[in-house]
Amino acid sequence: MKNSAKWLAAVSSAALLAGTLAAGVPAFAHAKPAAKHAKSNIVVINTKLVTGKMDHKKGWPKYEPAMFHVPAGKTIKLVIKSYDDGKATVPASDAKVQGTIGGFELVNGKKFTSFKAADVAHTMTIMEGAKTINIVVPVRSAKEKFVTVTAEFNFPKAGTYNWQCEAACGTGNSGWMGPMMTNGWMKGTWVVKK
């Protein structure tokens, strides 16, 4: 009896498949796409912001990594984990989130469109032609081990785009020396390919 049931199920499945193919409809046409296909347009990029104490170079905070390679036309989801609790001088205009999808970023899961200039530790400011993408990294509180900043944006065209931290977080009297002038520290590139 068990073999008869298995044989009947196999014949029924084969008949359904044959009928579907004969009608010109691929057998998988009605299958639901997997969840990962729905998010295939999102490219997640992770970086962290370490302090001079952590990278053993006093006064030299650093994005690790600072150079990125992404495809054009995809949504970039940038996740920055910042360990920095130091404040830096930043103009009020650079304390505002710009160029992100929806005009906001998430900090530890909460939505922000701007910050008080005094609460900014760093930025990642990307010049994409006439468009500016400005992602703000707030100061980590004493209660937090790190702050997680998440922002989504895209590069419609291929090319190489420079980014710079616009908070004076480096060395020298102005705060614009050392890591601020060094690729791979507080400045870097986004290489966008077709």
C-alpha positions in Angstrom: 0.0 0.0 0.0 2.8 2.4 0.9 4.5 1.8 -2.5 1.2 2.4 -4.3 0.8 5.8 -2.6 4.4 6.8 -3.4 3.9 5.7 -7.0 0.7 7.7 -7.3 2.3 10.8 -5.8 5.3 10.5 -8.2 3.0 10.0 -11.3 0.8 13.0 -10.2 3.8 15.3 -9.8 5.2 14.2 -13.1 1.9 14.8 -14.8 1.6 18.3 -13.2 5.1 19.2 -14.3 4.5 17.9 -17.8 1.2 19.8 -18.1 2.8 23.0 -16.9 5.7 22.7 -19.3 3.3 21.8 -22.2 1.4 25.0 -21.5 4.6 27.0 -21.9 4.8 28.0 -18.3 8.1 27.2 -16.5 7.5 25.0 -13.5 9.2 27.6 -11.1 7.1 30.5 -12.4 4.8 30.5 -9.4 7.6 30.0 -6.8 8.1 33.0 -4.4 11.5 34.6 -4.6 13.8 34.0 -1.7 14.0 36.9 0.8 17.7 37.5 -0.1 16.7 38.3 -3.7 14.5 41.1 -2.5 17.5 42.8 -0.8 20.0 42.1 -3.5 20.1 45.8 -4.3 21.6 46.6 -0.9 25.4 46.4 -0.4 26.4 46.5 3.3 29.7 48.2 4.1 31.1 48.0 7.7 33.8 50.3 9.1 34.8 51.3 12.6 36.2 54.5 14.1 39.0 53.9 16.5 40.8 56.4 18.7 44.5 57.3 18.8 44.7 55.2 22.0 43.3 52.2 20.2 45.5 52.5 17.1 48.6 53.5 19.2 49.1 56.8 17.4 48.1 59.6 19.8 45.8 62.2 18.3 45.1 60.0 15.2 41.6 58.7 15.1 41.0 56.4 12.2 38.3 54.8 10.0 39.1 51.1 9.5 38.8 50.6 6.6 38.8 54.0 4.9 38.8 52.8 1.3 35.7 51.2 -0.2 34.8 49.5 -3.4 31.1 49.3 -4.4 28.9 48.9 -7.5 27.1 51.8 -9.1 23.3 52.0 -8.8 23.0 49.8 -5.7 21.9 51.0 -2.3 24.9 51.3 0.0 24.1 50.6 3.6 27.0 52.0 5.6 27.4 50.8 9.2 29.9 52.8 11.3 30.8 51.5 14.7 32.5 54.4 16.6 34.5 54.0 19.8 35.4 57.7 20.0 34.2 59.8 22.9 36.0 63.0 21.9 34.3 66.1 20.5 35.7 68.0 17.5 35.0 71.4 16.1 32.5 71.2 13.2 30.5 74.0 11.4 26.8 73.7 12.0 26.2 72.9 8.4 28.3 69.7 8.8 26.2 68.6 11.8 23.3 68.0 9.4 22.7 64.7 7.6 22.7 65.2 3.8 22.4 63.0 0.7 21.2 59.9 2.4 18.1 58.0 1.4 15.2 59.6 3.3 17.5 62.4 4.5 18.3 60.7 7.8 20.6 58.2 9.5 20.1 55.9 12.4 22.2 56.1 15.6 21.8 53.1 17.8 18.5 52.5 16.0 17.1 56.0 16.5 16.4 58.3 13.5 18.3 61.6 13.2 18.5 64.4 10.6 20.8 66.7 12.4 22.9 67.1 15.6 24.1 69.9 17.8 27.6 70.8 16.6 29.0 70.3 20.1 27.8 66.6 20.0 29.8 65.7 16.8 32.9 63.5 16.9 33.4 62.9 13.1 31.7 63.0 9.8 32.1 61.0 6.6 31.5 63.7 3.9 31.5 62.4 0.3 31.5 64.8 -2.6 29.6 63.2 -5.5 29.7 65.9 -8.2 27.5 68.7 -7.0 25.8 66.4 -4.4 27.2 66.0 -0.9 26.6 63.0 1.2 27.2 63.9 4.9 27.0 61.2 7.5 27.4 62.5 11.1 29.1 60.4 13.8 28.1 61.7 17.3 30.3 61.5 20.4 30.1 58.2 22.3 28.8 58.7 25.9 30.7 57.3 28.9 27.9 54.7 29.3 28.4 53.3 25.8 31.2 51.1 24.5 30.5 52.3 21.0 27.9 54.1 18.9 26.5 52.5 15.8 25.6 54.8 12.9 23.7 53.4 9.9 23.0 55.4 6.7 21.8 54.4 3.2 22.8 56.2 0.0 23.8 55.4 -3.5 26.2 56.3 -6.3 24.3 56.4 -9.6 27.5 56.7 -11.7 30.8 54.9 -11.7 33.8 56.8 -10.6 36.2 57.6 -7.7 34.7 59.8 -5.0 36.8 61.3 -2.2 35.5 61.5 1.4 36.8 63.6 4.2 35.9 64.0 7.9 34.8 67.6 8.3 35.2 67.7 12.1 38.6 69.1 13.1 39.6 65.9 14.9 43.3 65.7 14.0 46.6 67.1 15.3 48.0 70.6 15.3 46.5 73.8 16.7 43.7 73.8 14.1 42.9 70.1 14.5 43.4 69.8 10.7 46.8 68.2 10.6 48.0 64.6 10.8 45.1 62.1 10.2 43.0 64.8 8.5 45.6 65.0 5.7 46.4 61.3 5.5 44.5 58.9 3.2 43.3 55.9 5.1 42.8 57.8 8.4 40.3 60.7 8.3 40.1 60.8 4.5 39.7 58.1 1.8 37.9 57.1 -1.3 34.9 55.3 -2.6 35.7 53.5 -5.8 32.4 52.9 -7.6 32.3 50.4 -10.5 29.6 49.6 -13.1 
